């Protein structure tokens, strides 16, 4: 179910496409590479993975 996975990934992304400098959940700094790779990212790797597992 490749399509469903992609849909869920997009749904977890915010509407504004500006990457946050700090995680919106735990306030940890988000690495520059991650911010550039995932445009609009709002969470660090740890919080994002938790979100994707529990979503
Ligand atoms: Zn975090």
mmCIF file of the protein (N, C-alpha, C, O) and its ligand, coordinates in Angstrom:
data_MODEL
# 
_entry.id   MODEL 
# 
loop_
_entity.id 
_entity.type 
_entity.pdbx_number_of_molecules 
1 polymer     1 
2 non-polymer 1 
# 
_entity_poly.entity_id                      1 
_entity_poly.type                           'polypeptide(L)' 
_entity_poly.nstd_linkage                   no 
_entity_poly.nstd_monomer                   no 
_entity_poly.pdbx_seq_one_letter_code       
;(UNK)(UNK)(UNK)(UNK)(UNK)(UNK)(UNK)(UNK)(UNK)(UNK)(UNK)(UNK)(UNK)(UNK)(UNK)(UNK)
(UNK)(UNK)(UNK)(UNK)(UNK)(UNK)(UNK)(UNK)(UNK)(UNK)(UNK)(UNK)(UNK)(UNK)(UNK)(UNK)
(UNK)(UNK)(UNK)(UNK)(UNK)(UNK)(UNK)(UNK)(UNK)(UNK)(UNK)(UNK)(UNK)(UNK)(UNK)(UNK)
(UNK)(UNK)(UNK)(UNK)(UNK)(UNK)(UNK)
;
_entity_poly.pdbx_seq_one_letter_code_can   XXXXXXXXXXXXXXXXXXXXXXXXXXXXXXXXXXXXXXXXXXXXXXXXXXXXXXX 
_entity_poly.pdbx_strand_id                 A 
# 
loop_
_entity_poly_seq.entity_id 
_entity_poly_seq.num 
_entity_poly_seq.mon_id 
_entity_poly_seq.hetero 
1 1  UNK n 
1 2  UNK n 
1 3  UNK n 
1 4  UNK n 
1 5  UNK n 
1 6  UNK n 
1 7  UNK n 
1 8  UNK n 
1 9  UNK n 
1 10 UNK n 
1 11 UNK n 
1 12 UNK n 
1 13 UNK n 
1 14 UNK n 
1 15 UNK n 
1 16 UNK n 
1 17 UNK n 
1 18 UNK n 
1 19 UNK n 
1 20 UNK n 
1 21 UNK n 
1 22 UNK n 
1 23 UNK n 
1 24 UNK n 
1 25 UNK n 
1 26 UNK n 
1 27 UNK n 
1 28 UNK n 
1 29 UNK n 
1 30 UNK n 
1 31 UNK n 
1 32 UNK n 
1 33 UNK n 
1 34 UNK n 
1 35 UNK n 
1 36 UNK n 
1 37 UNK n 
1 38 UNK n 
1 39 UNK n 
1 40 UNK n 
1 41 UNK n 
1 42 UNK n 
1 43 UNK n 
1 44 UNK n 
1 45 UNK n 
1 46 UNK n 
1 47 UNK n 
1 48 UNK n 
1 49 UNK n 
1 50 UNK n 
1 51 UNK n 
1 52 UNK n 
1 53 UNK n 
1 54 UNK n 
1 55 UNK n 
# 
loop_
_struct_asym.id 
_struct_asym.entity_id 
A 1 
B 2 
# 
loop_
_chem_comp.id 
_chem_comp.type 
_chem_comp.mon_nstd_flag 
UNK 'L-peptide linking' . 
ZN  non-polymer         . 
# 
_pdbx_entity_nonpoly.entity_id   2 
_pdbx_entity_nonpoly.name        ? 
_pdbx_entity_nonpoly.comp_id     ZN 
# 
_pdbx_nonpoly_scheme.asym_id         B 
_pdbx_nonpoly_scheme.entity_id       2 
_pdbx_nonpoly_scheme.mon_id          ZN 
_pdbx_nonpoly_scheme.ndb_seq_num     1 
_pdbx_nonpoly_scheme.pdb_seq_num     101 
_pdbx_nonpoly_scheme.auth_seq_num    101 
_pdbx_nonpoly_scheme.pdb_mon_id      ZN 
_pdbx_nonpoly_scheme.auth_mon_id     ZN 
_pdbx_nonpoly_scheme.pdb_strand_id   A 
_pdbx_nonpoly_scheme.pdb_ins_code    . 
# 
loop_
_atom_site.group_PDB 
_atom_site.id 
_atom_site.type_symbol 
_atom_site.label_atom_id 
_atom_site.label_alt_id 
_atom_site.label_comp_id 
_atom_site.label_asym_id 
_atom_site.label_entity_id 
_atom_site.label_seq_id 
_atom_site.pdbx_PDB_ins_code 
_atom_site.Cartn_x 
_atom_site.Cartn_y 
_atom_site.Cartn_z 
_atom_site.occupancy 
_atom_site.B_iso_or_equiv 
_atom_site.pdbx_formal_charge 
_atom_site.auth_seq_id 
_atom_site.auth_comp_id 
_atom_site.auth_asym_id 
_atom_site.auth_atom_id 
_atom_site.pdbx_PDB_model_num 
ATOM   1   N  N  . UNK A 1 1  ? 0.861  -1.214 0.000  1.00 0.00 ? 1   UNK A N  1 
ATOM   2   C  CA . UNK A 1 1  ? 0.000  0.000  0.000  1.00 0.00 ? 1   UNK A CA 1 
ATOM   3   C  C  . UNK A 1 1  ? 0.885  1.248  0.000  1.00 0.00 ? 1   UNK A C  1 
ATOM   4   O  O  . UNK A 1 1  ? 0.857  2.060  0.925  1.00 0.00 ? 1   UNK A O  1 
ATOM   5   N  N  . UNK A 1 2  ? 1.657  1.364  -1.056 1.00 0.00 ? 2   UNK A N  1 
ATOM   6   C  CA . UNK A 1 2  ? 2.587  2.485  -1.180 1.00 0.00 ? 2   UNK A CA 1 
ATOM   7   C  C  . UNK A 1 2  ? 1.855  3.829  -1.156 1.00 0.00 ? 2   UNK A C  1 
ATOM   8   O  O  . UNK A 1 2  ? 2.297  4.778  -0.508 1.00 0.00 ? 2   UNK A O  1 
ATOM   9   N  N  . UNK A 1 3  ? 0.745  3.893  -1.863 1.00 0.00 ? 3   UNK A N  1 
ATOM   10  C  CA . UNK A 1 3  ? -0.003 5.160  -1.961 1.00 0.00 ? 3   UNK A CA 1 
ATOM   11  C  C  . UNK A 1 3  ? -0.505 5.606  -0.595 1.00 0.00 ? 3   UNK A C  1 
ATOM   12  O  O  . UNK A 1 3  ? -0.418 6.785  -0.253 1.00 0.00 ? 3   UNK A O  1 
ATOM   13  N  N  . UNK A 1 4  ? -1.023 4.678  0.177  1.00 0.00 ? 4   UNK A N  1 
ATOM   14  C  CA . UNK A 1 4  ? -1.570 5.015  1.489  1.00 0.00 ? 4   UNK A CA 1 
ATOM   15  C  C  . UNK A 1 4  ? -0.472 5.552  2.404  1.00 0.00 ? 4   UNK A C  1 
ATOM   16  O  O  . UNK A 1 4  ? -0.688 6.512  3.143  1.00 0.00 ? 4   UNK A O  1 
ATOM   17  N  N  . UNK A 1 5  ? 0.707  4.928  2.352  1.00 0.00 ? 5   UNK A N  1 
ATOM   18  C  CA . UNK A 1 5  ? 1.823  5.394  3.161  1.00 0.00 ? 5   UNK A CA 1 
ATOM   19  C  C  . UNK A 1 5  ? 2.210  6.820  2.798  1.00 0.00 ? 5   UNK A C  1 
ATOM   20  O  O  . UNK A 1 5  ? 2.476  7.639  3.678  1.00 0.00 ? 5   UNK A O  1 
ATOM   21  N  N  . UNK A 1 6  ? 2.240  7.113  1.522  1.00 0.00 ? 6   UNK A N  1 
ATOM   22  C  CA . UNK A 1 6  ? 2.599  8.462  1.080  1.00 0.00 ? 6   UNK A CA 1 
ATOM   23  C  C  . UNK A 1 6  ? 1.547  9.459  1.520  1.00 0.00 ? 6   UNK A C  1 
ATOM   24  O  O  . UNK A 1 6  ? 1.878  10.575 1.922  1.00 0.00 ? 6   UNK A O  1 
ATOM   25  N  N  . UNK A 1 7  ? 0.308  9.078  1.449  1.00 0.00 ? 7   UNK A N  1 
ATOM   26  C  CA . UNK A 1 7  ? -0.770 9.969  1.854  1.00 0.00 ? 7   UNK A CA 1 
ATOM   27  C  C  . UNK A 1 7  ? -0.656 10.307 3.332  1.00 0.00 ? 7   UNK A C  1 
ATOM   28  O  O  . UNK A 1 7  ? -0.829 11.458 3.731  1.00 0.00 ? 7   UNK A O  1 
ATOM   29  N  N  . UNK A 1 8  ? -0.365 9.297  4.138  1.00 0.00 ? 8   UNK A N  1 
ATOM   30  C  CA . UNK A 1 8  ? -0.242 9.524  5.576  1.00 0.00 ? 8   UNK A CA 1 
ATOM   31  C  C  . UNK A 1 8  ? 0.960  10.391 5.889  1.00 0.00 ? 8   UNK A C  1 
ATOM   32  O  O  . UNK A 1 8  ? 0.926  11.202 6.814  1.00 0.00 ? 8   UNK A O  1 
ATOM   33  N  N  . UNK A 1 9  ? 2.031  10.219 5.111  1.00 0.00 ? 9   UNK A N  1 
ATOM   34  C  CA . UNK A 1 9  ? 3.218  11.047 5.315  1.00 0.00 ? 9   UNK A CA 1 
ATOM   35  C  C  . UNK A 1 9  ? 2.896  12.504 5.025  1.00 0.00 ? 9   UNK A C  1 
ATOM   36  O  O  . UNK A 1 9  ? 3.246  13.390 5.804  1.00 0.00 ? 9   UNK A O  1 
ATOM   37  N  N  . UNK A 1 10 ? 2.234  12.748 3.910  1.00 0.00 ? 10  UNK A N  1 
ATOM   38  C  CA . UNK A 1 10 ? 1.885  14.122 3.532  1.00 0.00 ? 10  UNK A CA 1 
ATOM   39  C  C  . UNK A 1 10 ? 0.953  14.734 4.577  1.00 0.00 ? 10  UNK A C  1 
ATOM   40  O  O  . UNK A 1 10 ? 1.079  15.910 4.918  1.00 0.00 ? 10  UNK A O  1 
ATOM   41  N  N  . UNK A 1 11 ? 0.025  13.936 5.076  1.00 0.00 ? 11  UNK A N  1 
ATOM   42  C  CA . UNK A 1 11 ? -0.955 14.434 6.034  1.00 0.00 ? 11  UNK A CA 1 
ATOM   43  C  C  . UNK A 1 11 ? -0.304 14.896 7.333  1.00 0.00 ? 11  UNK A C  1 
ATOM   44  O  O  . UNK A 1 11 ? -0.822 15.790 8.001  1.00 0.00 ? 11  UNK A O  1 
ATOM   45  N  N  . UNK A 1 12 ? 0.833  14.291 7.698  1.00 0.00 ? 12  UNK A N  1 
ATOM   46  C  CA . UNK A 1 12 ? 1.496  14.682 8.937  1.00 0.00 ? 12  UNK A CA 1 
ATOM   47  C  C  . UNK A 1 12 ? 2.340  15.936 8.761  1.00 0.00 ? 12  UNK A C  1 
ATOM   48  O  O  . UNK A 1 12 ? 2.833  16.494 9.742  1.00 0.00 ? 12  UNK A O  1 
ATOM   49  N  N  . UNK A 1 13 ? 2.511  16.385 7.521  1.00 0.00 ? 13  UNK A N  1 
ATOM   50  C  CA . UNK A 1 13 ? 3.296  17.593 7.271  1.00 0.00 ? 13  UNK A CA 1 
ATOM   51  C  C  . UNK A 1 13 ? 2.400  18.824 7.402  1.00 0.00 ? 13  UNK A C  1 
ATOM   52  O  O  . UNK A 1 13 ? 1.231  18.783 7.016  1.00 0.00 ? 13  UNK A O  1 
ATOM   53  N  N  . UNK A 1 14 ? 2.937  19.911 7.942  1.00 0.00 ? 14  UNK A N  1 
ATOM   54  C  CA . UNK A 1 14 ? 2.154  21.139 8.085  1.00 0.00 ? 14  UNK A CA 1 
ATOM   55  C  C  . UNK A 1 14 ? 1.905  21.811 6.744  1.00 0.00 ? 14  UNK A C  1 
ATOM   56  O  O  . UNK A 1 14 ? 2.579  21.514 5.758  1.00 0.00 ? 14  UNK A O  1 
ATOM   57  N  N  . UNK A 1 15 ? 0.944  22.710 6.712  1.00 0.00 ? 15  UNK A N  1 
ATOM   58  C  CA . UNK A 1 15 ? 0.611  23.394 5.464  1.00 0.00 ? 15  UNK A CA 1 
ATOM   59  C  C  . UNK A 1 15 ? 1.668  24.415 5.087  1.00 0.00 ? 15  UNK A C  1 
ATOM   60  O  O  . UNK A 1 15 ? 1.987  24.570 3.909  1.00 0.00 ? 15  UNK A O  1 
ATOM   61  N  N  . UNK A 1 16 ? 2.213  25.108 6.069  1.00 0.00 ? 16  UNK A N  1 
ATOM   62  C  CA . UNK A 1 16 ? 3.274  26.047 5.709  1.00 0.00 ? 16  UNK A CA 1 
ATOM   63  C  C  . UNK A 1 16 ? 4.563  25.262 5.504  1.00 0.00 ? 16  UNK A C  1 
ATOM   64  O  O  . UNK A 1 16 ? 4.823  24.288 6.210  1.00 0.00 ? 16  UNK A O  1 
ATOM   65  N  N  . UNK A 1 17 ? 5.363  25.688 4.544  1.00 0.00 ? 17  UNK A N  1 
ATOM   66  C  CA . UNK A 1 17 ? 6.498  24.889 4.093  1.00 0.00 ? 17  UNK A CA 1 
ATOM   67  C  C  . UNK A 1 17 ? 7.811  25.403 4.653  1.00 0.00 ? 17  UNK A C  1 
ATOM   68  O  O  . UNK A 1 17 ? 8.872  25.102 4.106  1.00 0.00 ? 17  UNK A O  1 
ATOM   69  N  N  . UNK A 1 18 ? 7.763  26.172 5.732  1.00 0.00 ? 18  UNK A N  1 
ATOM   70  C  CA . UNK A 1 18 ? 8.990  26.651 6.342  1.00 0.00 ? 18  UNK A CA 1 
ATOM   71  C  C  . UNK A 1 18 ? 9.419  25.685 7.440  1.00 0.00 ? 18  UNK A C  1 
ATOM   72  O  O  . UNK A 1 18 ? 8.657  25.397 8.363  1.00 0.00 ? 18  UNK A O  1 
ATOM   73  N  N  . UNK A 1 19 ? 10.638 25.193 7.327  1.00 0.00 ? 19  UNK A N  1 
ATOM   74  C  CA . UNK A 1 19 ? 11.133 24.255 8.316  1.00 0.00 ? 19  UNK A CA 1 
ATOM   75  C  C  . UNK A 1 19 ? 11.371 24.964 9.641  1.00 0.00 ? 19  UNK A C  1 
ATOM   76  O  O  . UNK A 1 19 ? 11.889 26.081 9.672  1.00 0.00 ? 19  UNK A O  1 
ATOM   77  N  N  . UNK A 1 20 ? 10.994 24.314 10.730 1.00 0.00 ? 20  UNK A N  1 
ATOM   78  C  CA . UNK A 1 20 ? 11.233 24.859 12.053 1.00 0.00 ? 20  UNK A CA 1 
ATOM   79  C  C  . UNK A 1 20 ? 12.696 24.652 12.445 1.00 0.00 ? 20  UNK A C  1 
ATOM   80  O  O  . UNK A 1 20 ? 13.314 23.661 12.056 1.00 0.00 ? 20  UNK A O  1 
ATOM   81  N  N  . UNK A 1 21 ? 13.242 25.588 13.212 1.00 0.00 ? 21  UNK A N  1 
ATOM   82  C  CA . UNK A 1 21 ? 14.621 25.440 13.689 1.00 0.00 ? 21  UNK A CA 1 
ATOM   83  C  C  . UNK A 1 21 ? 14.675 24.524 14.898 1.00 0.00 ? 21  UNK A C  1 
ATOM   84  O  O  . UNK A 1 21 ? 15.701 23.907 15.183 1.00 0.00 ? 21  UNK A O  1 
ATOM   85  N  N  . UNK A 1 22 ? 13.536 24.441 15.618 1.00 0.00 ? 22  UNK A N  1 
ATOM   86  C  CA . UNK A 1 22 ? 13.467 23.583 16.792 1.00 0.00 ? 22  UNK A CA 1 
ATOM   87  C  C  . UNK A 1 22 ? 12.204 22.733 16.722 1.00 0.00 ? 22  UNK A C  1 
ATOM   88  O  O  . UNK A 1 22 ? 11.184 23.152 16.175 1.00 0.00 ? 22  UNK A O  1 
ATOM   89  N  N  . UNK A 1 23 ? 12.291 21.552 17.278 1.00 0.00 ? 23  UNK A N  1 
ATOM   90  C  CA . UNK A 1 23 ? 11.168 20.627 17.291 1.00 0.00 ? 23  UNK A CA 1 
ATOM   91  C  C  . UNK A 1 23 ? 9.977  21.244 18.034 1.00 0.00 ? 23  UNK A C  1 
ATOM   92  O  O  . UNK A 1 23 ? 10.134 21.799 19.121 1.00 0.00 ? 23  UNK A O  1 
ATOM   93  N  N  . UNK A 1 24 ? 8.790  21.139 17.437 1.00 0.00 ? 24  UNK A N  1 
ATOM   94  C  CA . UNK A 1 24 ? 7.610  21.738 18.057 1.00 0.00 ? 24  UNK A CA 1 
ATOM   95  C  C  . UNK A 1 24 ? 7.100  20.899 19.221 1.00 0.00 ? 24  UNK A C  1 
ATOM   96  O  O  . UNK A 1 24 ? 6.237  21.355 19.972 1.00 0.00 ? 24  UNK A O  1 
ATOM   97  N  N  . UNK A 1 25 ? 7.612  19.692 19.386 1.00 0.00 ? 25  UNK A N  1 
ATOM   98  C  CA . UNK A 1 25 ? 7.185  18.844 20.499 1.00 0.00 ? 25  UNK A CA 1 
ATOM   99  C  C  . UNK A 1 25 ? 8.151  18.909 21.682 1.00 0.00 ? 25  UNK A C  1 
ATOM   100 O  O  . UNK A 1 25 ? 7.719  19.063 22.825 1.00 0.00 ? 25  UNK A O  1 
ATOM   101 N  N  . UNK A 1 26 ? 9.447  18.793 21.420 1.00 0.00 ? 26  UNK A N  1 
ATOM   102 C  CA . UNK A 1 26 ? 10.412 18.697 22.519 1.00 0.00 ? 26  UNK A CA 1 
ATOM   103 C  C  . UNK A 1 26 ? 11.412 19.857 22.537 1.00 0.00 ? 26  UNK A C  1 
ATOM   104 O  O  . UNK A 1 26 ? 12.242 19.941 23.442 1.00 0.00 ? 26  UNK A O  1 
ATOM   105 N  N  . UNK A 1 27 ? 11.339 20.746 21.549 1.00 0.00 ? 27  UNK A N  1 
ATOM   106 C  CA . UNK A 1 27 ? 12.206 21.928 21.500 1.00 0.00 ? 27  UNK A CA 1 
ATOM   107 C  C  . UNK A 1 27 ? 13.681 21.619 21.240 1.00 0.00 ? 27  UNK A C  1 
ATOM   108 O  O  . UNK A 1 27 ? 14.537 22.484 21.419 1.00 0.00 ? 27  UNK A O  1 
ATOM   109 N  N  . UNK A 1 28 ? 13.974 20.402 20.822 1.00 0.00 ? 28  UNK A N  1 
ATOM   110 C  CA . UNK A 1 28 ? 15.343 20.084 20.427 1.00 0.00 ? 28  UNK A CA 1 
ATOM   111 C  C  . UNK A 1 28 ? 15.635 20.753 19.084 1.00 0.00 ? 28  UNK A C  1 
ATOM   112 O  O  . UNK A 1 28 ? 14.753 20.832 18.229 1.00 0.00 ? 28  UNK A O  1 
ATOM   113 N  N  . UNK A 1 29 ? 16.872 21.237 18.888 1.00 0.00 ? 29  UNK A N  1 
ATOM   114 C  CA . UNK A 1 29 ? 17.229 21.809 17.592 1.00 0.00 ? 29  UNK A CA 1 
ATOM   115 C  C  . UNK A 1 29 ? 17.123 20.754 16.486 1.00 0.00 ? 29  UNK A C  1 
ATOM   116 O  O  . UNK A 1 29 ? 17.546 19.612 16.665 1.00 0.00 ? 29  UNK A O  1 
ATOM   117 N  N  . UNK A 1 30 ? 16.564 21.143 15.359 1.00 0.00 ? 30  UNK A N  1 
ATOM   118 C  CA . UNK A 1 30 ? 16.452 20.231 14.222 1.00 0.00 ? 30  UNK A CA 1 
ATOM   119 C  C  . UNK A 1 30 ? 17.675 20.434 13.331 1.00 0.00 ? 30  UNK A C  1 
ATOM   120 O  O  . UNK A 1 30 ? 17.960 21.564 12.932 1.00 0.00 ? 30  UNK A O  1 
ATOM   121 N  N  . UNK A 1 31 ? 18.403 19.366 13.013 1.00 0.00 ? 31  UNK A N  1 
ATOM   122 C  CA . UNK A 1 31 ? 19.616 19.488 12.200 1.00 0.00 ? 31  UNK A CA 1 
ATOM   123 C  C  . UNK A 1 31 ? 19.337 20.145 10.850 1.00 0.00 ? 31  UNK A C  1 
ATOM   124 O  O  . UNK A 1 31 ? 18.302 19.914 10.224 1.00 0.00 ? 31  UNK A O  1 
ATOM   125 N  N  . UNK A 1 32 ? 20.304 20.982 10.420 1.00 0.00 ? 32  UNK A N  1 
ATOM   126 C  CA . UNK A 1 32 ? 20.169 21.721 9.166  1.00 0.00 ? 32  UNK A CA 1 
ATOM   127 C  C  . UNK A 1 32 ? 19.865 20.790 7.995  1.00 0.00 ? 32  UNK A C  1 
ATOM   128 O  O  . UNK A 1 32 ? 19.037 21.108 7.142  1.00 0.00 ? 32  UNK A O  1 
ATOM   129 N  N  . UNK A 1 33 ? 20.540 19.633 7.959  1.00 0.00 ? 33  UNK A N  1 
ATOM   130 C  CA . UNK A 1 33 ? 20.349 18.685 6.858  1.00 0.00 ? 33  UNK A CA 1 
ATOM   131 C  C  . UNK A 1 33 ? 18.902 18.203 6.806  1.00 0.00 ? 33  UNK A C  1 
ATOM   132 O  O  . UNK A 1 33 ? 18.307 18.097 5.734  1.00 0.00 ? 33  UNK A O  1 
ATOM   133 N  N  . UNK A 1 34 ? 18.351 17.914 7.974  1.00 0.00 ? 34  UNK A N  1 
ATOM   134 C  CA . UNK A 1 34 ? 16.963 17.438 8.040  1.00 0.00 ? 34  UNK A CA 1 
ATOM   135 C  C  . UNK A 1 34 ? 16.001 18.538 7.596  1.00 0.00 ? 34  UNK A C  1 
ATOM   136 O  O  . UNK A 1 34 ? 15.015 18.258 6.914  1.00 0.00 ? 34  UNK A O  1 
ATOM   137 N  N  . UNK A 1 35 ? 16.274 19.771 7.972  1.00 0.00 ? 35  UNK A N  1 
ATOM   138 C  CA . UNK A 1 35 ? 15.410 20.896 7.613  1.00 0.00 ? 35  UNK A CA 1 
ATOM   139 C  C  . UNK A 1 35 ? 15.422 21.132 6.107  1.00 0.00 ? 35  UNK A C  1 
ATOM   140 O  O  . UNK A 1 35 ? 14.406 21.504 5.519  1.00 0.00 ? 35  UNK A O  1 
ATOM   141 N  N  . UNK A 1 36 ? 16.584 20.912 5.486  1.00 0.00 ? 36  UNK A N  1 
ATOM   142 C  CA . UNK A 1 36 ? 16.684 21.101 4.036  1.00 0.00 ? 36  UNK A CA 1 
ATOM   143 C  C  . UNK A 1 36 ? 16.070 19.935 3.283  1.00 0.00 ? 36  UNK A C  1 
ATOM   144 O  O  . UNK A 1 36 ? 15.444 20.114 2.238  1.00 0.00 ? 36  UNK A O  1 
ATOM   145 N  N  . UNK A 1 37 ? 16.258 18.728 3.828  1.00 0.00 ? 37  UNK A N  1 
ATOM   146 C  CA . UNK A 1 37 ? 15.772 17.529 3.150  1.00 0.00 ? 37  UNK A CA 1 
ATOM   147 C  C  . UNK A 1 37 ? 14.255 17.445 3.219  1.00 0.00 ? 37  UNK A C  1 
ATOM   148 O  O  . UNK A 1 37 ? 13.593 17.131 2.230  1.00 0.00 ? 37  UNK A O  1 
ATOM   149 N  N  . UNK A 1 38 ? 13.706 17.733 4.412  1.00 0.00 ? 38  UNK A N  1 
ATOM   150 C  CA . UNK A 1 38 ? 12.262 17.647 4.613  1.00 0.00 ? 38  UNK A CA 1 
ATOM   151 C  C  . UNK A 1 38 ? 11.713 19.057 4.770  1.00 0.00 ? 38  UNK A C  1 
ATOM   152 O  O  . UNK A 1 38 ? 11.590 19.572 5.882  1.00 0.00 ? 38  UNK A O  1 
ATOM   153 N  N  . UNK A 1 39 ? 11.388 19.665 3.647  1.00 0.00 ? 39  UNK A N  1 
ATOM   154 C  CA . UNK A 1 39 ? 10.885 21.029 3.685  1.00 0.00 ? 39  UNK A CA 1 
ATOM   155 C  C  . UNK A 1 39 ? 9.602  21.106 4.501  1.00 0.00 ? 39  UNK A C  1 
ATOM   156 O  O  . UNK A 1 39 ? 8.666  20.340 4.273  1.00 0.00 ? 39  UNK A O  1 
ATOM   157 N  N  . UNK A 1 40 ? 9.565  22.033 5.452  1.00 0.00 ? 40  UNK A N  1 
ATOM   158 C  CA . UNK A 1 40 ? 8.378  22.193 6.271  1.00 0.00 ? 40  UNK A CA 1 
ATOM   159 C  C  . UNK A 1 40 ? 8.380  21.322 7.510  1.00 0.00 ? 40  UNK A C  1 
ATOM   160 O  O  . UNK A 1 40 ? 7.385  21.247 8.230  1.00 0.00 ? 40  UNK A O  1 
ATOM   161 N  N  . UNK A 1 41 ? 9.512  20.659 7.757  1.00 0.00 ? 41  UNK A N  1 
ATOM   162 C  CA . UNK A 1 41 ? 9.576  19.764 8.911  1.00 0.00 ? 41  UNK A CA 1 
ATOM   163 C  C  . UNK A 1 41 ? 9.437  20.580 10.210 1.00 0.00 ? 41  UNK A C  1 
ATOM   164 O  O  . UNK A 1 41 ? 10.001 21.667 10.342 1.00 0.00 ? 41  UNK A O  1 
ATOM   165 N  N  . UNK A 1 42 ? 8.682  20.032 11.150 1.00 0.00 ? 42  UNK A N  1 
ATOM   166 C  CA . UNK A 1 42 ? 8.422  20.730 12.412 1.00 0.00 ? 42  UNK A CA 1 
ATOM   167 C  C  . UNK A 1 42 ? 8.912  19.946 13.622 1.00 0.00 ? 42  UNK A C  1 
ATOM   168 O  O  . UNK A 1 42 ? 8.851  20.429 14.752 1.00 0.00 ? 42  UNK A O  1 
ATOM   169 N  N  . UNK A 1 43 ? 9.403  18.717 13.373 1.00 0.00 ? 43  UNK A N  1 
ATOM   170 C  CA . UNK A 1 43 ? 9.781  17.860 14.499 1.00 0.00 ? 43  UNK A CA 1 
ATOM   171 C  C  . UNK A 1 43 ? 11.138 17.218 14.273 1.00 0.00 ? 43  UNK A C  1 
ATOM   172 O  O  . UNK A 1 43 ? 11.567 17.022 13.136 1.00 0.00 ? 43  UNK A O  1 
ATOM   173 N  N  . UNK A 1 44 ? 11.808 16.893 15.371 1.00 0.00 ? 44  UNK A N  1 
ATOM   174 C  CA . UNK A 1 44 ? 13.059 16.159 15.291 1.00 0.00 ? 44  UNK A CA 1 
ATOM   175 C  C  . UNK A 1 44 ? 12.785 14.710 14.889 1.00 0.00 ? 44  UNK A C  1 
ATOM   176 O  O  . UNK A 1 44 ? 11.634 14.279 14.826 1.00 0.00 ? 44  UNK A O  1 
ATOM   177 N  N  . UNK A 1 45 ? 13.850 13.972 14.622 1.00 0.00 ? 45  UNK A N  1 
ATOM   178 C  CA . UNK A 1 45 ? 13.708 12.594 14.147 1.00 0.00 ? 45  UNK A CA 1 
ATOM   179 C  C  . UNK A 1 45 ? 12.919 11.756 15.160 1.00 0.00 ? 45  UNK A C  1 
ATOM   180 O  O  . UNK A 1 45 ? 12.034 10.985 14.787 1.00 0.00 ? 45  UNK A O  1 
ATOM   181 N  N  . UNK A 1 46 ? 13.248 11.916 16.426 1.00 0.00 ? 46  UNK A N  1 
ATOM   182 C  CA . UNK A 1 46 ? 12.604 11.108 17.471 1.00 0.00 ? 46  UNK A CA 1 
ATOM   183 C  C  . UNK A 1 46 ? 11.102 11.353 17.520 1.00 0.00 ? 46  UNK A C  1 
ATOM   184 O  O  . UNK A 1 46 ? 10.315 10.406 17.503 1.00 0.00 ? 46  UNK A O  1 
ATOM   185 N  N  . UNK A 1 47 ? 10.702 12.618 17.581 1.00 0.00 ? 47  UNK A N  1 
ATOM   186 C  CA . UNK A 1 47 ? 9.280  12.937 17.697 1.00 0.00 ? 47  UNK A CA 1 
ATOM   187 C  C  . UNK A 1 47 ? 8.531  12.558 16.423 1.00 0.00 ? 47  UNK A C  1 
ATOM   188 O  O  . UNK A 1 47 ? 7.391  12.099 16.485 1.00 0.00 ? 47  UNK A O  1 
ATOM   189 N  N  . UNK A 1 48 ? 9.173  12.749 15.261 1.00 0.00 ? 48  UNK A N  1 
ATOM   190 C  CA . UNK A 1 48 ? 8.514  12.401 14.003 1.00 0.00 ? 48  UNK A CA 1 
ATOM   191 C  C  . UNK A 1 48 ? 8.268  10.895 13.914 1.00 0.00 ? 48  UNK A C  1 
ATOM   192 O  O  . UNK A 1 48 ? 7.213  10.457 13.454 1.00 0.00 ? 48  UNK A O  1 
ATOM   193 N  N  . UNK A 1 49 ? 9.247  10.112 14.356 1.00 0.00 ? 49  UNK A N  1 
ATOM   194 C  CA . UNK A 1 49 ? 9.089  8.659  14.270 1.00 0.00 ? 49  UNK A CA 1 
ATOM   195 C  C  . UNK A 1 49 ? 8.010  8.198  15.233 1.00 0.00 ? 49  UNK A C  1 
ATOM   196 O  O  . UNK A 1 49 ? 7.248  7.287  14.910 1.00 0.00 ? 49  UNK A O  1 
ATOM   197 N  N  . UNK A 1 50 ? 7.929  8.800  16.396 1.00 0.00 ? 50  UNK A N  1 
ATOM   198 C  CA . UNK A 1 50 ? 6.868  8.472  17.350 1.00 0.00 ? 50  UNK A CA 1 
ATOM   199 C  C  . UNK A 1 50 ? 5.509  8.802  16.728 1.00 0.00 ? 50  UNK A C  1 
ATOM   200 O  O  . UNK A 1 50 ? 4.556  8.029  16.829 1.00 0.00 ? 50  UNK A O  1 
ATOM   201 N  N  . UNK A 1 51 ? 5.449  9.955  16.092 1.00 0.00 ? 51  UNK A N  1 
ATOM   202 C  CA . UNK A 1 51 ? 4.193  10.390 15.463 1.00 0.00 ? 51  UNK A CA 1 
ATOM   203 C  C  . UNK A 1 51 ? 3.774  9.427  14.369 1.00 0.00 ? 51  UNK A C  1 
ATOM   204 O  O  . UNK A 1 51 ? 2.596  9.091  14.246 1.00 0.00 ? 51  UNK A O  1 
ATOM   205 N  N  . UNK A 1 52 ? 4.749  8.976  13.562 1.00 0.00 ? 52  UNK A N  1 
ATOM   206 C  CA . UNK A 1 52 ? 4.427  8.098  12.444 1.00 0.00 ? 52  UNK A CA 1 
ATOM   207 C  C  . UNK A 1 52 ? 4.056  6.702  12.927 1.00 0.00 ? 52  UNK A C  1 
ATOM   208 O  O  . UNK A 1 52 ? 3.244  6.027  12.294 1.00 0.00 ? 52  UNK A O  1 
ATOM   209 N  N  . UNK A 1 53 ? 4.634  6.261  14.035 1.00 0.00 ? 53  UNK A N  1 
ATOM   210 C  CA . UNK A 1 53 ? 4.306  4.936  14.575 1.00 0.00 ? 53  UNK A CA 1 
ATOM   211 C  C  . UNK A 1 53 ? 2.890  4.951  15.167 1.00 0.00 ? 53  UNK A C  1 
ATOM   212 O  O  . UNK A 1 53 ? 2.122  4.006  14.984 1.00 0.00 ? 53  UNK A O  1 
ATOM   213 N  N  . UNK A 1 54 ? 2.561  6.023  15.868 1.00 0.00 ? 54  UNK A N  1 
ATOM   214 C  CA . UNK A 1 54 ? 1.277  6.074  16.567 1.00 0.00 ? 54  UNK A CA 1 
ATOM   215 C  C  . UNK A 1 54 ? 0.145  6.587  15.682 1.00 0.00 ? 54  UNK A C  1 
ATOM   216 O  O  . UNK A 1 54 ? -1.023 6.468  16.052 1.00 0.00 ? 54  UNK A O  1 
ATOM   217 N  N  . UNK A 1 55 ? 0.473  7.162  14.504 1.00 0.00 ? 55  UNK A N  1 
ATOM   218 C  CA . UNK A 1 55 ? -0.553 7.743  13.637 1.00 0.00 ? 55  UNK A CA 1 
ATOM   219 C  C  . UNK A 1 55 ? -1.452 6.659  13.042 1.00 0.00 ? 55  UNK A C  1 
ATOM   220 O  O  . UNK A 1 55 ? -2.373 6.967  12.285 1.00 0.00 ? 55  UNK A O  1 
HETATM 221 ZN ZN . ZN  B 2 .  ? 11.354 16.422 19.181 1.00 0.00 ? 101 ZN  A ZN 1 
# 
